[in-house]
């Protein structure tokens, strides 16, 4: 009774579902080996960043009150600066989420009369309100900061002419979103981001180039700051928190940019000097230490998902074989039943709240009901196995995360089981003799 199929059976996975999954996995082995090599490289990068910053046992403790002379906080910021080959970094539990980190980076480095440019099309949903694309209280727009956007061309290429024409005497900052987020476009590789930054700096060298690095950290061996970005910004409840950070965001880059953000986060005159770390530092350090292999697990889960559902005839982005630059996997089911059944499977595989049945609901800010599946240790953490999808055409689900590959694997098998049980997929399609 110690066989894998027995424990899977006890977790509601039928033999045919497991066999189908195992067959798909065989085809993924080579890809997985490459991901492991990247994880090894990035693990060493993190260790080196910690050693070079002289992380000590005392750094794992925290401060209270004003947080003056918080050695753990200051050293962690040095670790992030080392890791991103940046001059400085701000890594704080007082940065509440990714949107907050991005808003901070934008609002602290732009002044009334400046213009912000997105050369990669529409930014992440929540940034629309930060910028004021959708009217919103406290937006950049309210402070007299204008915004311009140049969409990607149909093939996903940069619109070089459009970008050149959009840059003017007011253009102070450029925001580049690395991940596709929930847009149909492709995620940008760090190399492509580098080409874009060079092009922009050639036209106007003093433009501050900021990269929204969410979901991209540790997927490649280099980061946007290695190819000219002045700032990278992200969330600690995604890749770099390694699943352990319970809150937080980071900004790494040019000293002046990071300091501007610090004066905005705390107060003019105070900057980085205050901000007690309370008790979160050891989870920030340990989470960062685990982040390269956690990101690798999430990537393998996404590739496994793409291969399963492409084999079953669904449209998947990225597809089963293409190179990946973030951890998000989109699967288009073409009907609400597919989206709902998939999310039920993800929820049923969770370590927390596995007995809960997710249902579509009218979330504020969305024009269609959205279904979300997550049974996470950290609420809303999307480096943990999770999925969501709006109940509207083309009925696509977005899945991401998985702190360990065995869990991501079980999660995917559980989605398949759920689709089988709900009659969304024909069990005959799971016959591995057809491979
Ligand atoms: C998640 C995400 C954000 C916003 O982060 P939150 O922590 O959800 O506020 C911004 N940009 C991208 C690309 C993201 O994936």
Boltz pocket constraint, residues with backbone or C-beta under 6 A from the ligand:
constraints:
  - pocket:
      binder: B
      contacts: [[A, 97], [A, 98], [A, 99], [A, 100], [A, 124], [A, 126], [A, 177], [A, 179], [A, 180], [A, 181], [A, 212], [A, 214], [A, 215], [A, 235]]
      max_distance: 6.0
